[in-house]
């Protein structure tokens, strides 16, 4: 776990969710960047990463991905305050924006904020 600035007991807990396209020449680069950016974001915002959850890229409906189902489980259990995601397309592709909206509303309904970590 990573905790910065606050004691581990008081730091807000987050899950870092990574679902990144695997490029042909450097298949792990996007996932590595998402992990690094998520960890840096957690540090800047004094969050503890309670879990890192990954999914293979390709399934457009997050409700059919085992990793995202784990995010649901953690959110429903009340153990996290935020889901860190590199950008909205990691939740669902832009062409199925309704999936992004559905999932964001669901986690918010359980008191969990979706935070995007990608820096411009």
C-alpha positions in Angstrom: 0.0 0.0 0.0 1.0 3.6 -0.6 0.2 6.3 1.9 1.5 9.9 1.8 1.0 12.8 4.2 -1.5 11.2 6.5 -1.2 8.1 8.8 -2.1 4.9 7.1 -5.2 4.7 9.3 -6.6 8.1 8.2 -5.6 8.1 4.5 -8.4 7.7 2.0 -8.3 4.3 0.4 -8.5 3.9 -3.4 -8.4 1.1 -5.9 -6.2 1.7 -9.0 -8.0 0.2 -12.0 -6.0 -0.5 -15.1 -7.5 -1.6 -18.4 -5.1 -0.6 -21.2 -4.6 -1.5 -24.9 -1.7 -3.8 -25.5 0.4 -2.3 -28.4 2.1 -4.6 -30.8 5.7 -3.3 -30.4 5.5 -2.5 -26.6 2.6 -4.5 -25.2 3.0 -3.5 -21.6 3.8 0.3 -22.0 0.2 1.6 -21.6 -0.4 -0.5 -18.5 3.0 0.6 -17.0 2.1 4.2 -17.7 -1.3 3.8 -16.1 0.2 2.3 -13.0 2.9 5.0 -12.7 0.4 7.8 -13.2 -2.0 6.2 -10.7 0.6 5.9 -8.1 1.8 9.5 -8.6 -1.8 10.7 -8.4 -2.3 8.8 -5.2 0.9 10.4 -3.7 -0.2 13.9 -4.7 -3.7 13.5 -3.3 -2.7 11.6 -0.1 -4.5 8.4 -1.0 -3.7 4.9 0.0 -3.8 2.4 -2.9 -5.7 -0.5 -1.2 -5.7 -2.7 -4.4 -4.5 -2.6 -8.0 -7.1 -4.2 -10.3 -6.4 -5.0 -13.9 -8.4 -6.2 -16.9 -7.5 -7.2 -20.4 -8.4 -4.6 -22.9 -11.1 -5.4 -25.5 -14.4 -6.1 -23.7 -16.4 -2.8 -24.1 -18.9 -3.6 -21.3 -17.1 -3.2 -18.0 -19.8 -5.2 -16.3 -18.5 -8.3 -18.2 -14.8 -7.8 -17.0 -13.6 -9.7 -14.0 -11.4 -6.8 -12.8 -14.2 -4.3 -13.0 -16.5 -6.7 -11.1 -13.8 -6.7 -8.3 -14.1 -2.9 -8.3 -17.9 -3.3 -7.8 -17.2 -5.7 -4.9 -14.8 -3.3 -3.2 -17.1 -0.3 -3.7 -20.2 -2.2 -2.4 -18.2 -3.4 0.7 -17.5 0.3 1.6 -13.7 -0.2 1.9 -12.7 2.4 -0.7 -13.4 6.1 -1.3 -12.1 6.4 -4.9 -11.4 4.5 -8.1 -8.3 5.8 -9.9 -8.6 5.4 -13.6 -6.2 6.7 -16.3 -9.1 8.2 -18.4 -12.8 7.5 -19.1 -12.0 5.1 -22.0 -10.4 2.7 -19.5 -13.9 2.2 -18.1 -15.5 1.9 -21.5 -14.7 3.0 -25.0 -16.1 6.4 -26.1 -18.4 4.7 -28.6 -20.3 3.2 -25.8 -20.4 6.3 -23.5 -23.5 5.0 -21.9 -21.4 2.3 -20.2 -19.0 4.9 -18.8 -22.0 6.9 -17.4 -23.7 3.8 -16.0 -20.6 2.6 -14.2 -19.6 6.0 -12.9 -23.1 6.5 -11.5 -23.1 3.1 -9.9 -19.8 3.6 -8.0 -20.9 7.1 -7.0 -24.1 5.6 -5.6 -21.9 3.6 -3.3 -20.0 6.7 -2.1 -17.0 6.1 -4.3 -15.5 8.9 -6.5 -14.0 8.1 -9.9 -10.7 10.1 -10.3 -8.9 10.3 -13.6 -5.1 10.3 -13.3 -3.8 11.2 -16.7 -1.9 14.4 -16.8 -2.1 16.7 -19.8 
